[in-house]
Amino acid sequence: MGSTTAAGSAIAISVASPATYDAAGYAALTYTEVGNVEKIGAIGATYAKVEFQPLKGPKQKYKGSADYGSLQPSVALDGGDAGQALLNTAAADETNKLYSFKVTKADGAVRYFQGRVFGNPETIDGADTLVMGSPTIEICTKVVPVPAS
């Protein structure tokens, strides 16, 4: 498989939780695509490093707890966009509810996960820029990858 560009990729959000946390469970949900997305961000877990240095022998290193990461998409704000409205709802939600997300790559591969939106600040820059939103989506579950078909 060769390299692909990000052009044509998309992120979508659902208020529902999957019945099962696998590709079939996530695929059964109804998603609302977020419009005017300029970039999505890096998806994938990183692990804390646990180290132990015995008095004799080399330092030992282990994988610790997983951090499933966070996304900070860049979005040109559009008050009429249903996906952006749902992101705003999730950002204002103080119940710690998990929302389901679907990232579709340009080649058709999909990444599913659940997360919480920790705000959606606006950036109002110079005269020759768009008003942008920068939501922070903290990924709270393992990412479920689905290859392109």
N, C-alpha and C positions, 0 to 999 in steps of 0.2 A: 504494500500500500504506500502510495506517495504522500507527499505533503499536501495540505489544503490551506486555503485562506479562511479567515473568519467571516468573510462577506457572506451574508445569508443566514448567519446564526441568529438564534432568538432565545429569549428567556420568557417563561410564562409562570403564572402563580395560580394556586387553587386554595380555597378556604377549607377544603375537605382533607381528611387523612385517608391513606389507603387502607383497605381491608387487610392486605398483606404487604410487607415491606420488601417486595420484589418487583421485577419489571411488570408483571401482569397486574399487580395491585395498584401501582402508580399509573399505569396506562389506562386503567378503568376510570380515572378521575377526569373531571372537566376542568380545563385550564383556560385562563385568560392571558393572552399574550401581552407583554408590556411593549408599547410602541416607542419609536424614536430612540432606540438604544444605540449608543455609539460604541460602547465596549462592555463586556460582561466581567471579565477577570479570571483569576486562576482557580481551578476546581481540583481539590484533592487533599488528602489528609497529610499532616505532618505529625511527628511523634516527639514527645519530650525525651531527652537523653538522660538516662540513669547511668551514673558511673560509680565504680568501686575500685580503689587502688589498694591492693594487698601490699603488705610490706615486702613480700617476695613475689616477683612475677609482674607481668604487664598489666596495665590498666584494663579493667573489664568494662564494656559498654553494652547497654541493653536499651531496647525500645521501651519507653514508658507509656504514659497515657496518650491517647489520640486526640488531636485537635483537627476537626474536620474542615476548618478554615472559614473564611468569610469572603463574600463578594462585595465589591463596591462598583456596581455598574454606573456608567455615565449616561444620563438620560436627558434629552432635550424636552423640557416640560411642555405638556399639552393637557390643558384642563378638561378636554373632552375624551381623553384616552382611558378606556375602562381598566386596562392593566395597571396604568399609573395610579388610578384611583384606588385600586385594590392594594397596591404597595403602600399608599398613604394610610389606608385603613389598618393594614398590618403594622405600620410604624406607630400609629396612635393606640393600638391595642395594648392595654396594660395587664392583660390576663395571662401573659406568657404562653398563649396559644401557638402551636406549631402550624405553619403554613407549608403546603407542598409546592415544590418547584420543579420545573422541567426546562432543561437547557438543551436545545436542539442545535447541533453543529451543522455546518454547511453541507457536509457529506451525508447527513441524515442520522448520524449517531446521536444518541440521547443520553443525558445524565439526569437522574431523578434524585431528589433528596428533600428533607424537611428542614425548615429553619425559622428563625425569628428575624423580623426587620427592626433594627435598632436605630431607627430615625431615617429621615429623608430630607436633609438640608438642601436648600436652594443656593446656587451660586449665581450672583448677578455681577457680571464682569463689565468689560468695556462696551463701547457703542457697537462694535462690529462682532459681537458674540451673541449666542442664544442664552436664555436663562436655562440653567441646567440643574438637574436633581442628582444627588449622590447618595442613594440609599445604601445602608450597610446591612447586608443579609448574612447573619451568622448561621453557618451550616451546623445543624445539631444531630444529624444522623449520618450513617455511612452513605456514601454516594453510590447509587446503583447504576452502573454503566450498561448501556444497550448498544451493541455495535450497529453500524449502518447496514441496512438490508439490501 
